[in-house]
Amino acid sequence: MNLKLILLSFIFFAPFSILAKSPEQVKSAFLYQISKFVEFAKADESQTMTFCFYDLHQGVGTVLNSTPSLSVNDKAIKIILIDKKQQISELSRFCDITYIDETEEDDIIPLWIDTISSDTLTVGESISFLEKGGIAALIQEGNKIRLYINKQQLLRSSFKVQSRLLAVSKFYPN
């Protein structure tokens, strides 16, 4: 009887513990999926999709960095650790997607103020990031992660975002 109860409880509760994901895991999955719906101008030149992070010891960068076999549209993924002092114009040369953790935003965004156009998709974690010139943000609302896109900054960028991604996004400002 006890063995049946244990097996029955394992069958019911094990899937829930497997499905539970941390916010970093969900955001890294979002970031990976976003990359499939963005067409970069320099895409023909490179055989890799480059993700840049300011921290690879914790957060979203760690999750993507721990899965080296991923690819995007038949391109290998390359993960790069970048320095906080690099200008966005420098990042545009080698980063397709640059992710900025919310704790890093205040240190990094002021370096980008003079930038008008960008070849890199900048993704942050807050509305404040979008207000300061970021292109996209993965924002936690309750137990969900939502994708917000800054329409004005997207229009200034040199890459194209497919309509399927725009259809599932919220826009800032409305």
Contact map, one row per residue, 1 for C-alpha under 8 A:
111110000000000000000000000000000000000000000000000000000000000000000000000000000000000000000000000000000000000000000000000000000000000000000000000000000000000000000000000000
111111000000000000000000000000000000000000000000000000000000000000000000000000000000000000000000000000000000000000000000000000000000000000000000000000000000000000000000000000
111111100000000000000000000000000000000000000000000000000000000000000000000000000000000000000000000000000000000000000000000000000000000000000000000000000000000000000000000000
111111110000000000000000000000000000000000000000000000000000000000000000000000000000000000000000000000000000000000000000000000000000000000000000000000000000000000000000000000
111111111000000000000000000000000000000000000000000000000000000000000000000000000000000000000000000000000000000000000000000000000000000000000000000000000000000000000000000000
011111111100000000000000000000000000000000000000000000000000000000000000000000000000000000000000000000000000000000000000000000000000000000000000000000000000000000000000000000
001111111110000000000000000000000000000000000000000000000000000000000000000000000000000000000000000000000000000000000000000000000000000000000000000000000000000000000000000000
000111111111000000000000000000000000000000000000000000000000000000000000000000000000000000000000000000000000000000000000000000000000000000000000000000000000000000000000000000
000011111111110000000000000000000000000000000000000000000000000000000000000000000000000000000000000000000000000000000000000000000000000000000000000000000000000000000000000000
000001111111110000000000000000000000000000000000000000000000000000000000000000000000000000000000000000000000000000000000000000000000000000000000000000000000000000000000000000
000000111111111000000000000000000000000000000000000000000000000000000000000000000000000000000000000000000000000000000000000000000000000000000000000000000000000000000000000000
000000011111111100000000000000000000000000000000000000000000000000000000000000000000000000000000000000000000000000000000000000000000000000000000000000000000000000000000000000
000000001111111110000000000000000000000000000000000000000000000000000000000000000000000000000000000000000000000000000000000000000000000000000000000000000000000000000000000000
000000001111111111000000000000000000000000000000000000000000000000000000000000000000000000000000000000000000000000000000000000000000000000000000000000000000000000000000000000
000000000011111111100000000000000000000000000000000000000000000000000000000000000000000000000000000000000000000000000000000000000000000000000000000000000000000000000000000000
000000000001111111110000000000000000000000000000000000000000000000000000000000000000000000000000000000000000000000000000000000000000000000000000000000000000000000000000000000
000000000000111111110000000000000000000000000000000000000000000000000000000000000000000000000000000000000000000000000000000000000000000000000000000000000000000000000000000000
000000000000011111111000000000000000000000000000000000000000000000000000000000000000000000000000000000000000000000000000000000000000000000000000000000000000000000000000000000
000000000000001111111000000000000000000000000000000000000000000000000000000000000000000000000000000000000000000000000000000000000000000000000000000000000000000000000000000000
000000000000000111111100000000000000000000000000000000000000000000000000000000000000000000000000000000000000000000000000000000000000000000000000000000000000000000000000000000
000000000000000001111110110000000000000000000000000000000000000000000000000000000000000000000000000000000000000000000000000000000000000000000000000000000000000000000000000000
000000000000000000011111110000000000000000000000000000000000000000000000000000000000000000000000000000000000000000000000000000000000000000000000000000000000000000000000000000
000000000000000000001111111000000000000000000000000000000000000000000000000000000000000000000000000000000000000000000000000000000000000000010000100000000000000000000000000000
000000000000000000000111111100000000000000000000000000000011001000000000000000000000000000000000000000000000000000000000000000000000000000000000000000000000000000000000000000
000000000000000000001111111110000000000000000000000000000001001000000000000000000000000000000000000000000000000000000000000000000000000000000000000000000000000000000000000000
000000000000000000001111111111000000000000000000000000000000000000000000000000000000000000000000000000000000000000000000000000000000000000000000100000000000000000000000000000
000000000000000000000011111111100000000000000000000000000001000000000000000000000000000000000000000000000000000000000000000000000000000001000000100000000000000000000000000000
000000000000000000000001111111110000000000000000000000000001101100000000000000000000000000000000000000000000000000000000000000000000000000000000000000000000000000000000000000
000000000000000000000000111111111000000000000000000000000000000000000000000000000000000000000000000000000000000000000000000000000000000000000000000000000000000000000000000000
000000000000000000000000011111111100000000000000000000000000000000000000000000000000000000000000000000000000000000000000000000000000000000000000000000000000000000000000000000
000000000000000000000000001111111110000000000000000000000000000000000000000000000000000000000000000000000000000000000000000000000000000000000000000000000000000000000000000000
000000000000000000000000000111111111000000000000000000000000000000000001000000000000000000000000000000000000000000000000000000000000000000000000000000000000000000000000000000
000000000000000000000000000011111111100000000000000000000000000000000000000000000000000000000000000000000000000000000000000000000000000000000000000000000000000000000000000000
000000000000000000000000000001111111110000000000000000000000000000000000000000000000000000000000000000000000000000000000000000000000000000000000000000000000000000001000000000
000000000000000000000000000000111111110000000000000000000000000000000001000000000000000000000000100000000000000000000000000000000000000000000000000000000000000000000000000000
000000000000000000000000000000011111110000000000000000000000000000000001100000000000000000000000000000000000000000000000000000000000000000000000000000000000000000000000000000
000000000000000000000000000000001111111000000000000000000000000000000000000000000000000000000000000000000000000000000000000000000000000000000000000000000000000011011000000000
000000000000000000000000000000000111111100000000000000000000000000000000000000000000000000000000000000000000000000000000000000000000000000000000000000000000001111000000000000
000000000000000000000000000000000000111110100000000000000000000000000000000000000000000000000000000000000000000000000000000000000000000000000000000000000000001111000000000000
000000000000000000000000000000000000011111100000000000000000000000000000000000000000000000000001000000000000000000000010000000000000000000000000000000000000011100000000000000
000000000000000000000000000000000000001111110000000000000000000000000000000000000000000000000000000000000000000000000010000000000000000000000000000000000000011000000000000000
000000000000000000000000000000000000000111111100000000000000000000000000000000000000000000000000000000000000000000000000000000000000000000000000000000000000000000000000000000
000000000000000000000000000000000000001111111110000000000000000000000000000000000000000000000000000000000000000000000000000000000000000000000000000000000000000000000000000000
000000000000000000000000000000000000000011111110000000000000000000000000000000000000000000000000000000000000000000000000000000000000000000000000000000000000000000000000000000
000000000000000000000000000000000000000001111110000000000000000000000000000000000000000000000000000000000000000000000000000000000000000000000000000000000000000000000000000000
000000000000000000000000000000000000000001111111100000000000000000000000000000000000000000000000000000000000000000000000000000000000000000000000000000000000000000000000000000
000000000000000000000000000000000000000000111111100000000000000000000000001100000000000000000000000000000000000000000000000000000000000000000000000000000000000000000000000000
000000000000000000000000000000000000000000000111110000000000000000000000001111000000000000000000000000000000000000000000000000000000000000000000000000000000000000000000000000
000000000000000000000000000000000000000000000111111000000000000000000011001111000000000000000001000000000000000000000000000000000000000000000000000000000000000000000000000000
000000000000000000000000000000000000000000000001111100000000000000000000000011110000000000000111100000000000000000000000000000000000000000000000000000000000000000000000000000
000000000000000000000000000000000000000000000000111110000000000000000000000011110000000000000011111000000000000000000000000000000000000000000000000000000000000000000000000000
000000000000000000000000000000000000000000000000011111000000100000000000000000111100000000000011111000000000000000000000000000000000000000000000000000000000000000000000000000
000000000000000000000000000000000000000000000000001111110000100000000000000000111100000000000000011100000000000000000000000000000000000000000000000000000000000000000000000000
000000000000000000000000000000000000000000000000000111110000000000000000000000001111000000000000001110010000000000000000000000000000000000000000000000000000000000000000000000
000000000000000000000000000000000000000000000000000011111110110000000000000000001100000000000000000000000000000000000000000000000000000000000000000000000000000000000000000000
000000000000000000000000000000000000000000000000000011111111110010000000000000001000000000000000000000000000000000000000000000000000000000000000000000000000000000000000000000
000000000000000000000000000000000000000000000000000000111110110000000000000000000000000000000000000000000000000000000000000000000000000000000000000000000000000000000000000000
000000000000000000000000000000000000000000000000000000111111110000000000000000000000000000000000000000000000000000000000000000000000000000000000000000000000000000000000000000
000000000000000000000001000000000000000000000000000000111111111000000000000000000000000000000000000010000000000000000000000000000000000000000000000000000000000000000000000000
000000000000000000000001101100000000000000000000000000010111111100000000000000000000000000000000000000000000000000000000000000000000000000000000000000000000000000000000000000
000000000000000000000000000100000000000000000000000110111111111110000000000000100000000000000000001000000000000000000000000000000000000000000000000000000000000000000000000000
000000000000000000000000000000000000000000000000000000111111111111000000000000000000000000000000000000000000000000000000000000000000000000000000000000000000000000000000000000
000000000000000000000001100100000000000000000000000000000011111111100000000000000000000000000000000000000000000000000000000000000000000000000000000000000000000000000000000000
000000000000000000000000000100000000000000000000000000000001111111110000000000100000000000000000000000000000000000000000000000000000000000000000000000000000000000000000000000
000000000000000000000000000000000000000000000000000000010000111111110000000000100000000000000000000000000000000000000000000000000000000000000000000000000000000000000000000000
000000000000000000000000000000000000000000000000000000000000011111110000000000000000000000000000000000000000000000000000000000000000000000000000000000000000000000000000000000
000000000000000000000000000000000000000000000000000000000000001111111100000000000000000000000000000000000000000000000000000000000000000000000000000000000000000000000000000000
000000000000000000000000000000000000000000000000000000000000000111111100000010000000000000000000000000000000000000000000000000000000000000000000000000000000000000000000000000
000000000000000000000000000000000000000000000000000000000000000000111110000110000000000000000000000000000000000000000000000000000000000000000000000000000000000000000000000000
000000000000000000000000000000000000000000000000000000000000000000111111000110000000000000000000000000000000000000000000000000000000000000000000000000000000000000000000000000
000000000000000000000000000000000000000000000000100000000000000000001111111110000000000000000000000000000000000000000000000000000000000000000000000000000000000000000000000000
000000000000000000000000000000010011000000000000100000000000000000000111111110000000000000000000000000000000000000000000000000000000000000000000000000000000000000000000000000
000000000000000000000000000000000001000000000000000000000000000000000011111000000000000000000000000000000000000000000000000000000000000000000000000000000000000000000000000000
000000000000000000000000000000000000000000000000000000000000000000000011111100000000000000000000000000000000000000000000000000000000000000000000000000000000000000000000000000
000000000000000000000000000000000000000000000011100000000000000000000011111110000000000000000000000000000000000000000000000000000000000000000000000000000000000000000000000000
000000000000000000000000000000000000000000000011100000000000000000001111011111000000000000000000000000000000000000000000000000000000000000000000000000000000000000000000000000
000000000000000000000000000000000000000000000001111000000000000000011111001111100000000000000000000000000000000000000000000000000000000000000000000000000000000000000000000000
000000000000000000000000000000000000000000000001111000000000000000000000000111110000000000000000000000000000000000000000000000000000000000000000000000000000000000000000000000
000000000000000000000000000000000000000000000000011110000000100110000000000011111000000000000000000000000000000000000000000000000000000000000000000000000000000000000000000000
000000000000000000000000000000000000000000000000011110000000000000000000000001111100000000000000000000000000000000000000000000000000000000000000000000000000000000000000000000
000000000000000000000000000000000000000000000000000111110000000000000000000000111110000000000000000000000000000000000000000000000000000000000000000000000000000000000000000000
000000000000000000000000000000000000000000000000000111100000000000000000000000011111010000000000000000000000000000000000000000000000000000000000000000000000000000000000000000
000000000000000000000000000000000000000000000000000001000000000000000000000000001111110000000000000000000000000000000000000000000000000000000000000000000000000000000000000000
000000000000000000000000000000000000000000000000000001000000000000000000000000000111110000000000000000000011000000000000000000000000000000000000000000000000000000000000000000
000000000000000000000000000000000000000000000000000000000000000000000000000000000011111000000000000000000001001000000000000000000000000000000000000000000000000000000000000000
000000000000000000000000000000000000000000000000000000000000000000000000000000000111111101100000000000000000001000000000000000000000000000000000000000000000000000000000000000
000000000000000000000000000000000000000000000000000000000000000000000000000000000000111111100000000000000000001100000000000000000000000000000000000000000000000000000000000000
000000000000000000000000000000000000000000000000000000000000000000000000000000000000011111110000000000000000001100100100000000000000000000000000000000000000000000000000000000
000000000000000000000000000000000000000000000000000000000000000000000000000000000000001111111000000000000000000000100100000000000000000000000000000000000000000000000000000000
000000000000000000000000000000000000000000000000000000000000000000000000000000000000011111111100000000000000000000000000000000000000000000000000000000000000000000000000000000
000000000000000000000000000000000000000000000000000000000000000000000000000000000000011111111110010000000000000000000001000000000000000000000000000000000000000000000000000000
000000000000000000000000000000000000000000000000000000000000000000000000000000000000000111111111000000000000000000000111000000000000000000000000000000000000000000000000000000
000000000000000000000000000000000000000000000000000000000000000000000000000000000000000011111110000000000000000000000010000000000000000000000000000000000000000000000000000000
000000000000000000000000000000000000000000000000010000000000000000000000000000000000000001111111000000000000000000000000000000000000000000000000000000000000000000000000000000
000000000000000000000000000000000000000000000000011100000000000000000000000000000000000000111111110000000000000000000001000000000000000000000000000000000000000000000000000000
000000000000000000000000000000000000000100000000111100000000000000000000000000000000000000010111110000000000000000000011100000000000000000000000000000000000000000000000000000
000000000000000000000000000000000010000000000000011100000000000000000000000000000000000000000011111000000000000000000001111000000000000000000000000000000000000000000000000000
000000000000000000000000000000000000000000000000001110000000000000000000000000000000000000100011111100000000000000000001111000000000000000000000000000000000000000000000000000
000000000000000000000000000000000000000000000000001111000000100000000000000000000000000000000000111110000000000000000000011100000000000000000000000000000000000000000000000000
000000000000000000000000000000000000000000000000000011000000000000000000000000000000000000000000011111011000000000000000011110000000000000000000000000000000000000000000000000
000000000000000000000000000000000000000000000000000001000010000000000000000000000000000000000000001111111000000000000000000110000000000000000000000000000000000000000000000000
000000000000000000000000000000000000000000000000000000000000000000000000000000000000000000000000000111111000000000000000000111001000000000000000000000000000000000000000000000
000000000000000000000000000000000000000000000000000000000000000000000000000000000000000000000000000011111100000000000000000000000000000000000000000000000000000000000000000000
000000000000000000000000000000000000000000000000000001000000000000000000000000000000000000000000000111111111000000000000000000000000000000000000000000000000000000000000000000
000000000000000000000000000000000000000000000000000000000000000000000000000000000000000000000000000111111111100000000000000100001000000000000000000000000000000000000000000000
000000000000000000000000000000000000000000000000000000000000000000000000000000000000000000000000000000111111110000000000000000000000000000000000000000000000000000000000000000
000000000000000000000000000000000000000000000000000000000000000000000000000000000001000000000000000000011111111000000000000000000000000000000000000000000000000000000000000000
000000000000000000000000000000000000000000000000000000000000000000000000000000000001100000000000000000011111111100000000000000000000000000000000000000000000000000000000000000
000000000000000000000000000000000000000000000000000000000000000000000000000000000000000000000000000000001111111110000000000000001001100000000000000000000000000000000000000000
000000000000000000000000000000000000000000000000000000000000000000000000000000000000000000000000000000000111111110000000000000000000000000000000000000000000000000000000000000
000000000000000000000000000000000000000000000000000000000000000000000000000000000000111100000000000000000011111111000000000000000000000000000000000000000000000000000000000000
000000000000000000000000000000000000000000000000000000000000000000000000000000000000001100000000000000000001111111100000000000000000000000000000000000000000000000000000000000
000000000000000000000000000000000000000000000000000000000000000000000000000000000000000000000000000000000000111111100000000000000001100000000000000000000000000000000000000000
000000000000000000000000000000000000000000000000000000000000000000000000000000000000000000000000000000000000001111110000000000000000000000000000000000000000000000000000000000
000000000000000000000000000000000000000000000000000000000000000000000000000000000000000110000000000000000000000111111100000000000000000000000000000000000000000000000000000000
000000000000000000000000000000000000000000000000000000000000000000000000000000000000000000000000000000000000000001111100000000000000000000000000000000000001000000000000000000
000000000000000000000000000000000000000000000000000000000000000000000000000000000000000000000000000000000000000000111110000000000000000000000000000000000001110000000000000000
000000000000000000000000000000000000000000000000000000000000000000000000000000000000000110010000000000000000000000111111100000000000000000000000000000000001110000000000000000
000000000000000000000000000000000000000110000000000000000000000000000000000000000000000000011001000000000000000000001111100000000000000000000000000000000000111000000000000000
000000000000000000000000000000000000000000000000000000000000000000000000000000000000000000110011110000000000000000000111110000000000000000000000000000000000101000000000000000
000000000000000000000000000000000000000000000000000000000000000000000000000000000000000000000001110000000000000000000111111000000000001100000000000000000000000000000000000000
000000000000000000000000000000000000000000000000000000000000000000000000000000000000000000000000111100000000000000000001111100000000011100000000000000000000000000000000000000
000000000000000000000000000000000000000000000000000000000000000000000000000000000000000000000000111100000000000000000000111110000000011111000000000000000000000000000000000000
000000000000000000000000000000000000000000000000000000000000000000000000000000000000000000000000001111001000000000000000011111001100010111000000000000000000000000000000000000
000000000000000000000000000000000000000000000000000000000000000000000000000000000000000000000000000111000000000000000000001111101000000011110000000000000000000000000000000000
000000000000000000000000000000000000000000000000000000000000000000000000000000000000000000000000000001000000000000000000000111111100000011100000000000000000000000000000000000
000000000000000000000000000000000000000000000000000000000000000000000000000000000000000000000000000000000000000000000000000011111110000010100000000000000000000000000000000100
000000000000000000000000000000000000000000000000000000000000000000000000000000000000000000000000000000000000000000000000000001111111000000000000000000000000000000000000000000
000000000000000000000000000000000000000000000000000000000000000000000000000000000000000000000000000001001000100000000000000111111111110010000000000000000000000000000000000000
000000000000000000000000000000000000000000000000000000000000000000000000000000000000000000000000000000000000000000000000000101111111111110000000000011000000000000000000000100
000000000000000000000000000000000000000000000000000000000000000000000000000000000000000000000000000000000000000000000000000000111111110000000000000000000000000000000000000000
000000000000000000000000000000000000000000000000000000000000000000000000000000000000000000000000000000000000100010000000000000011111110000000000000000000000000000000000000000
000000000000000000000000000000000000000000000000000000000000000000000000000000000000000000000000000000000000100010000000000000001111111000000000000001001000000000000000000000
000000000000000000000000000000000000000000000000000000000000000000000000000000000000000000000000000000000000000000000000011100001111111110000000000001001000000000000000000000
000000000000000000000000000000000000000000000000000000000000000000000000000000000000000000000000000000000000000000000000111000000100111110000000000011101100000000000000000000
000000000000000000000000000000000000000000000000000000000000000000000000000000000000000000000000000000000000000000000000111100000100011111000000001111000000000000000000000000
000000000000000000000000000000000000000000000000000000000000000000000000000000000000000000000000000000000000000000000000001111101100011111100000001110000000000000000000000000
000000000000000000000000001000000000000000000000000000000000000000000000000000000000000000000000000000000000000000000000001111000000000111110000111100000000000000000000000000
000000000000000000000000000000000000000000000000000000000000000000000000000000000000000000000000000000000000000000000000000011100000000011111000111100000000000000000000000000
000000000000000000000010000000000000000000000000000000000000000000000000000000000000000000000000000000000000000000000000000010000000000001111111110000000000000000000000000000
000000000000000000000000000000000000000000000000000000000000000000000000000000000000000000000000000000000000000000000000000000000000000000111111110000000000000000000000000000
000000000000000000000000000000000000000000000000000000000000000000000000000000000000000000000000000000000000000000000000000000000000000000011111000000000000000000000000000000
000000000000000000000000000000000000000000000000000000000000000000000000000000000000000000000000000000000000000000000000000000000000000000011111100000000000000000000000000000
000000000000000000000000000000000000000000000000000000000000000000000000000000000000000000000000000000000000000000000000000000000000000000011111110000000000000000000000000000
000000000000000000000010011000000000000000000000000000000000000000000000000000000000000000000000000000000000000000000000000000000000000001111011111000000000000000000000000000
000000000000000000000000000000000000000000000000000000000000000000000000000000000000000000000000000000000000000000000000000000000000000001111001111100000000000000000000110000
000000000000000000000000000000000000000000000000000000000000000000000000000000000000000000000000000000000000000000000000000000000000000111100000111110000000000000000001110000
000000000000000000000000000000000000000000000000000000000000000000000000000000000000000000000000000000000000000000000000000000000000000111100000011111000000000000000000111100
000000000000000000000000000000000000000000000000000000000000000000000000000000000000000000000000000000000000000000000000000000000100001110000000001111100100000000000000111100
000000000000000000000000000000000000000000000000000000000000000000000000000000000000000000000000000000000000000000000000000000000100111100000000000111111100000000000000001110
000000000000000000000000000000000000000000000000000000000000000000000000000000000000000000000000000000000000000000000000000000000000001000000000000011111110000000000000001110
000000000000000000000000000000000000000000000000000000000000000000000000000000000000000000000000000000000000000000000000000000000000000000000000000001111111000000000000000000
000000000000000000000000000000000000000000000000000000000000000000000000000000000000000000000000000000000000000000000000000000000000111000000000000001111111100000000000000000
000000000000000000000000000000000000000000000000000000000000000000000000000000000000000000000000000000000000000000000000000000000000001000000000000011111111100000000000000000
000000000000000000000000000000000000000000000000000000000000000000000000000000000000000000000000000000000000000000000000000000000000000000000000000000111111100000000000000000
000000000000000000000000000000000000000000000000000000000000000000000000000000000000000000000000000000000000000000011100000000000000000000000000000000011111110000000000000000
000000000000000000000000000000000000000000000000000000000000000000000000000000000000000000000000000000000000000000001111000000000000000000000000000000001111111100000000000000
000000000000000000000000000000000000000110000000000000000000000000000000000000000000000000000000000000000000000000001110000000000000000000000000000000000001111100000000000000
000000000000000000000000000000000000011110000000000000000000000000000000000000000000000000000000000000000000000000000011000000000000000000000000000000000000111110000000000000
000000000000000000000000000000000000011100000000000000000000000000000000000000000000000000000000000000000000000000000000000000000000000000000000000000000000111111000000000000
000000000000000000000000000000000000111000000000000000000000000000000000000000000000000000000000000000000000000000000000000000000000000000000000000000000000001111101100000000
000000000000000000000000000000000000111000000000000000000000000000000000000000000000000000000000000000000000000000000000000000000000000000000000000000000000000111111100000000
000000000000000000000000000000000000000000000000000000000000000000000000000000000000000000000000000000000000000000000000000000000000000000000000000000000000000011111110000000
000000000000000000000000000000000000100000000000000000000000000000000000000000000000000000000000000000000000000000000000000000000000000000000000000000000000000001111111000000
000000000000000000000000000000000100100000000000000000000000000000000000000000000000000000000000000000000000000000000000000000000000000000000000000000000000000011111111100000
000000000000000000000000000000000000000000000000000000000000000000000000000000000000000000000000000000000000000000000000000000000000000000000000000000000000000011111111110000
000000000000000000000000000000000000000000000000000000000000000000000000000000000000000000000000000000000000000000000000000000000000000000000000000000000000000000111111100000
000000000000000000000000000000000000000000000000000000000000000000000000000000000000000000000000000000000000000000000000000000000000000000000000001000000000000000011111110000
000000000000000000000000000000000000000000000000000000000000000000000000000000000000000000000000000000000000000000000000000000000000000000000000011110000000000000001111111000
000000000000000000000000000000000000000000000000000000000000000000000000000000000000000000000000000000000000000000000000000000000000000000000000011110000000000000000101111100
000000000000000000000000000000000000000000000000000000000000000000000000000000000000000000000000000000000000000000000000000000000000000000000000000111100000000000000000111111
000000000000000000000000000000000000000000000000000000000000000000000000000000000000000000000000000000000000000000000000000000100100000000000000000111100000000000000000011111
000000000000000000000000000000000000000000000000000000000000000000000000000000000000000000000000000000000000000000000000000000000000000000000000000001100000000000000000001111
000000000000000000000000000000000000000000000000000000000000000000000000000000000000000000000000000000000000000000000000000000000000000000000000000000000000000000000000001111
